[in-house]
């Protein structure tokens, strides 16, 4: 999971995007990403990868818009949003 976190952060840094990383004692983590006027939230735990697009008037929830169990599928979806 650590290697995957580094891959995600490398992808974000490759595109010079602003982000905030939030790590939790459970080893889960959340990454807020800003690209232009859009905000994305990644929610990663040991079982799944969540991806949400935050609107201007967010109905804040802990349930991601999209959930993946395969890291490569998640990475491809993230890359398509931030490139």
N, CA, C and O atoms as a DFTB+ gen file, in Angstrom:
332 C
 N C O
     1  1       0.824      -1.200       0.000
     2  2       0.000       0.000       0.000
     3  2       0.863       1.256       0.000
     4  3       0.479       2.276      -0.572
     5  1       2.030       1.185       0.642
     6  2       2.933       2.334       0.660
     7  2       3.415       2.639      -0.748
     8  3       3.458       3.799      -1.156
     9  1       3.778       1.596      -1.496
    10  2       4.230       1.786      -2.868
    11  2       3.136       2.421      -3.715
    12  3       3.412       3.279      -4.553
    13  1       1.903       2.004      -3.498
    14  2       0.791       2.587      -4.242
    15  2       0.611       4.060      -3.893
    16  3       0.327       4.880      -4.766
    17  1       0.776       4.389      -2.624
    18  2       0.672       5.791      -2.224
    19  2       1.726       6.621      -2.944
    20  3       1.436       7.719      -3.419
    21  1       2.935       6.107      -3.026
    22  2       4.010       6.829      -3.727
    23  2       3.693       6.973      -5.210
    24  3       3.990       8.009      -5.806
    25  1       3.098       5.959      -5.809
    26  2       2.711       6.053      -7.221
    27  2       1.666       7.141      -7.433
    28  3       1.737       7.901      -8.398
    29  1       0.697       7.210      -6.527
    30  2      -0.344       8.235      -6.625
    31  2       0.265       9.619      -6.466
    32  3      -0.021      10.520      -7.255
    33  1       1.104       9.795      -5.448
    34  2       1.724      11.099      -5.213
    35  2       2.635      11.498      -6.364
    36  3       2.703      12.676      -6.713
    37  1       3.332      10.544      -6.956
    38  2       4.185      10.837      -8.119
    39  2       3.348      11.319      -9.290
    40  3       3.731      12.259      -9.987
    41  1       2.212      10.680      -9.507
    42  2       1.315      11.085     -10.587
    43  2       0.797      12.504     -10.357
    44  3       0.751      13.311     -11.285
    45  1       0.410      12.802      -9.127
    46  2      -0.075      14.148      -8.793
    47  2       1.040      15.174      -8.986
    48  3       0.820      16.228      -9.582
    49  1       2.232      14.866      -8.484
    50  2       3.361      15.793      -8.605
    51  2       3.795      15.984     -10.048
    52  3       4.234      17.069     -10.429
    53  1       3.674      14.934     -10.851
    54  2       4.031      15.009     -12.278
    55  2       3.232      16.107     -12.976
    56  3       3.721      16.743     -13.911
    57  1       1.996      16.325     -12.514
    58  2       1.127      17.333     -13.119
    59  2       1.104      18.635     -12.320
    60  3       0.286      19.516     -12.580
    61  1       2.009      18.748     -11.344
    62  2       2.151      19.972     -10.539
    63  2       0.833      20.421      -9.910
    64  3       0.487      21.602      -9.938
    65  1       0.113      19.470      -9.349
    66  2      -1.163      19.797      -8.724
    67  2      -1.000      19.959      -7.220
    68  3      -0.171      19.303      -6.589
    69  1      -1.800      20.834      -6.672
    70  2      -1.805      21.037      -5.224
    71  2      -2.599      19.905      -4.586
    72  3      -3.636      19.491      -5.105
    73  1      -2.107      19.411      -3.461
    74  2      -2.807      18.338      -2.766
    75  2      -2.531      18.398      -1.273
    76  3      -1.562      19.009      -0.821
    77  1      -3.406      17.749      -0.525
    78  2      -3.221      17.557       0.912
    79  2      -3.410      16.082       1.204
    80  3      -4.378      15.468       0.756
    81  1      -2.478      15.518       1.961
    82  2      -2.516      14.113       2.336
    83  2      -2.947      14.002       3.792
    84  3      -2.390      14.668       4.665
    85  1      -3.934      13.161       4.048
    86  2      -4.436      12.914       5.399
    87  2      -4.266      11.424       5.681
    88  3      -4.864      10.591       5.000
    89  1      -3.459      11.088       6.674
    90  2      -3.215       9.687       7.009
    91  2      -3.876       9.363       8.346
    92  3      -3.933      10.200       9.248
    93  1      -4.374       8.136       8.453
    94  2      -5.116       7.718       9.632
    95  2      -4.435       6.524      10.301
    96  3      -3.724       5.768       9.639
    97  1      -4.645       6.349      11.603
    98  2      -4.018       5.236      12.326
    99  2      -4.341       3.859      11.720
   100  3      -3.569       2.914      11.888
   101  1      -5.450       3.748      11.035
   102  2      -5.855       2.478      10.427
   103  2      -5.034       2.134       9.180
   104  3      -5.233       1.085       8.568
   105  1      -4.117       3.022       8.814
   106  2      -3.308       2.916       7.589
   107  2      -4.072       3.390       6.355
   108  3      -3.510       3.418       5.260
   109  1      -5.330       3.759       6.511
   110  2      -6.084       4.359       5.411
   111  2      -5.585       5.793       5.232
   112  3      -5.011       6.382       6.148
   113  1      -5.808       6.330       4.061
   114  2      -5.446       7.724       3.836
   115  2      -6.385       8.355       2.828
   116  3      -7.077       7.675       2.071
   117  1      -6.384       9.676       2.843
   118  2      -7.226      10.466       1.972
   119  2      -6.341      11.534       1.342
   120  3      -5.477      12.102       2.010
   121  1      -6.554      11.803       0.072
   122  2      -5.799      12.844      -0.613
   123  2      -6.795      13.778      -1.283
   124  3      -7.612      13.349      -2.099
   125  1      -6.721      15.061      -0.930
   126  2      -7.504      16.102      -1.593
   127  2      -6.621      16.673      -2.694
   128  3      -5.462      17.011      -2.453
   129  1      -7.164      16.780      -3.895
   130  2      -6.407      17.280      -5.047
   131  2      -7.184      18.433      -5.673
   132  3      -8.405      18.372      -5.816
   133  1      -6.457      19.483      -6.044
   134  2      -7.059      20.606      -6.742
   135  2      -6.432      20.743      -8.121
   136  3      -5.210      20.807      -8.260
   137  1      -7.281      20.788      -9.133
   138  2      -6.844      21.048     -10.507
   139  2      -7.732      22.157     -11.029
   140  3      -8.939      21.984     -11.196
   141  1      -7.117      23.299     -11.284
   142  2      -7.851      24.490     -11.711
   143  2      -8.964      24.764     -10.709
   144  3      -8.676      24.993      -9.534
   145  1     -10.230      24.750     -11.134
   146  2     -11.336      25.040     -10.215
   147  2     -12.036      23.783      -9.730
   148  3     -13.142      23.856      -9.196
   149  1     -11.408      22.641      -9.909
   150  2     -12.027      21.366      -9.537
   151  2     -11.279      20.715      -8.378
   152  3     -10.052      20.791      -8.298
   153  1     -12.021      20.082      -7.489
   154  2     -11.425      19.361      -6.366
   155  2     -11.812      17.896      -6.454
   156  3     -12.960      17.557      -6.740
   157  1     -10.836      17.031      -6.204
   158  2     -11.046      15.594      -6.187
   159  2     -10.613      15.064      -4.825
   160  3      -9.680      15.589      -4.217
   161  1     -11.283      14.036      -4.353
   162  2     -10.912      13.407      -3.094
   163  2     -10.696      11.917      -3.346
   164  3     -11.553      11.228      -3.900
   165  1      -9.526      11.443      -2.922
   166  2      -9.195      10.026      -3.008
   167  2      -9.289       9.447      -1.606
   168  3      -8.795      10.046      -0.651
   169  1      -9.916       8.291      -1.477
   170  2     -10.032       7.607      -0.191
   171  2      -9.486       6.201      -0.386
   172  3     -10.068       5.401      -1.120
   173  1      -8.387       5.902       0.260
   174  2      -7.722       4.622       0.050
   175  2      -7.602       3.881       1.380
   176  3      -7.157       4.435       2.385
   177  1      -8.012       2.615       1.356
   178  2      -7.804       1.746       2.512
   179  2      -7.241       0.424       1.988
   180  3      -6.912       0.319       0.806
   181  1      -7.131      -0.562       2.836
   182  2      -6.501      -1.818       2.427
   183  2      -7.363      -2.648       1.498
   184  3      -6.872      -3.608       0.904
   185  1      -8.627      -2.307       1.356
   186  2      -9.540      -3.101       0.536
   187  2     -10.003      -2.420      -0.734
   188  3     -10.368      -3.093      -1.698
   189  1      -9.995      -1.079      -0.754
   190  2     -10.551      -0.392      -1.917
   191  2      -9.949       0.994      -2.106
   192  3      -9.255       1.530      -1.242
   193  1     -10.249       1.548      -3.280
   194  2      -9.769       2.861      -3.693
   195  2     -10.993       3.670      -4.104
   196  3     -11.731       3.278      -5.008
   197  1     -11.201       4.796      -3.439
   198  2     -12.359       5.631      -3.737
   199  2     -11.950       6.913      -4.418
   200  3     -10.880       7.461      -4.151
   201  1     -12.811       7.389      -5.302
   202  2     -12.550       8.605      -6.068
   203  2     -13.828       9.422      -6.112
   204  3     -14.881       8.920      -6.505
   205  1     -13.736      10.688      -5.707
   206  2     -14.902      11.574      -5.722
   207  2     -14.544      12.899      -6.360
   208  3     -13.428      13.398      -6.216
   209  1     -15.503      13.455      -7.063
   210  2     -15.397      14.805      -7.602
   211  2     -16.253      15.676      -6.695
   212  3     -17.440      15.411      -6.506
   213  1     -15.648      16.712      -6.138
   214  2     -16.353      17.569      -5.182
   215  2     -16.941      18.756      -5.931
   216  3     -16.232      19.478      -6.631
   217  1     -18.243      18.946      -5.773
   218  2     -18.914      20.072      -6.424
   219  2     -18.782      21.321      -5.561
   220  3     -18.264      21.262      -4.446
   221  1     -19.251      22.441      -6.080
   222  2     -19.166      23.702      -5.330
   223  2     -20.018      23.656      -4.064
   224  3     -19.689      24.298      -3.066
   225  1     -21.097      22.909      -4.105
   226  2     -21.966      22.774      -2.941
   227  2     -21.975      21.303      -2.534
   228  3     -22.940      20.580      -2.782
   229  1     -20.880      20.876      -1.905
   230  2     -20.772      19.435      -1.639
   231  2     -21.769      18.944      -0.597
   232  3     -21.966      19.562       0.449
   233  1     -22.379      17.831      -0.913
   234  2     -23.185      17.110       0.054
   235  2     -22.201      16.118       0.664
   236  3     -22.115      14.972       0.223
   237  1     -21.466      16.553       1.669
   238  2     -20.316      15.792       2.148
   239  2     -20.731      14.422       2.660
   240  3     -21.634      14.291       3.486
   241  1     -20.053      13.415       2.151
   242  2     -20.320      12.045       2.537
   243  2     -19.012      11.278       2.557
   244  3     -18.045      11.669       1.903
   245  1     -18.982      10.213       3.287
   246  2     -17.772       9.399       3.324
   247  2     -17.797       8.319       2.242
   248  3     -16.849       7.544       2.116
   249  1     -18.868       8.269       1.472
   250  2     -18.989       7.282       0.402
   251  2     -18.483       7.886      -0.899
   252  3     -19.018       8.895      -1.358
   253  1     -17.450       7.279      -1.505
   254  2     -16.902       7.833      -2.746
   255  2     -17.882       7.728      -3.918
   256  3     -18.777       6.883      -3.923
   257  1     -17.695       8.603      -4.909
   258  2     -18.502       8.543      -6.131
   259  2     -18.236       7.241      -6.881
   260  3     -19.159       6.618      -7.407
   261  1     -16.968       6.836      -6.926
   262  2     -16.563       5.605      -7.612
   263  2     -15.647       4.820      -6.685
   264  3     -14.797       5.399      -6.008
   265  1     -15.816       3.517      -6.653
   266  2     -14.970       2.657      -5.826
   267  2     -14.351       1.579      -6.703
   268  3     -15.016       0.991      -7.556
   269  1     -13.068       1.332      -6.478
   270  2     -12.314       0.334      -7.239
   271  2     -11.668      -0.648      -6.266
   272  3     -11.272      -0.275      -5.161
   273  1     -11.568      -1.881      -6.681
   274  2     -10.826      -2.865      -5.897
   275  2      -9.500      -3.205      -6.565
   276  3      -8.640      -3.842      -5.956
   277  1      -9.334      -2.779      -7.820
   278  2      -8.100      -3.009      -8.567
   279  2      -7.324      -1.695      -8.679
   280  3      -7.849      -0.699      -9.176
   281  1      -6.074      -1.697      -8.216
   282  2      -5.289      -0.463      -8.212
   283  2      -5.070       0.086      -9.613
   284  3      -5.144       1.299      -9.811
   285  1      -4.805      -0.769     -10.585
   286  2      -4.555      -0.278     -11.943
   287  2      -5.784       0.418     -12.533
   288  3      -5.651       1.436     -13.212
   289  1      -6.967      -0.121     -12.280
   290  2      -8.193       0.532     -12.748
   291  2      -8.356       1.899     -12.077
   292  3      -8.717       2.881     -12.727
   293  1      -8.088       1.948     -10.781
   294  2      -8.168       3.206     -10.032
   295  2      -7.173       4.227     -10.572
   296  3      -7.525       5.384     -10.798
   297  1      -5.933       3.799     -10.778
   298  2      -4.892       4.698     -11.276
   299  2      -5.263       5.268     -12.643
   300  3      -5.063       6.457     -12.894
   301  1      -5.795       4.438     -13.518
   302  2      -6.206       4.894     -14.856
   303  2      -7.332       5.922     -14.756
   304  3      -7.320       6.922     -15.473
   305  1      -8.297       5.688     -13.881
   306  2      -9.401       6.635     -13.699
   307  2      -8.876       7.961     -13.143
   308  3      -9.284       9.032     -13.593
   309  1      -7.975       7.888     -12.172
   310  2      -7.394       9.104     -11.618
   311  2      -6.612       9.867     -12.687
   312  3      -6.754      11.082     -12.828
   313  1      -5.799       9.149     -13.424
   314  2      -4.988       9.798     -14.443
   315  2      -5.851      10.490     -15.501
   316  3      -5.503      11.572     -15.975
   317  1      -6.956       9.879     -15.864
   318  2      -7.824      10.513     -16.870
   319  2      -8.452      11.798     -16.338
   320  3      -8.760      12.699     -17.118
   321  1      -8.647      11.898     -15.022
   322  2      -9.230      13.117     -14.442
   323  2      -8.210      14.247     -14.317
   324  3      -8.553      15.416     -14.498
   325  1      -6.972      13.908     -14.010
   326  2      -6.011      14.971     -13.685
   327  2      -5.077      15.339     -14.836
   328  3      -4.236      16.225     -14.686
   329  1      -5.216      14.672     -15.981
   330  2      -4.350      15.042     -17.121
   331  2      -5.086      15.927     -18.081
   332  3      -4.524      16.338     -19.097
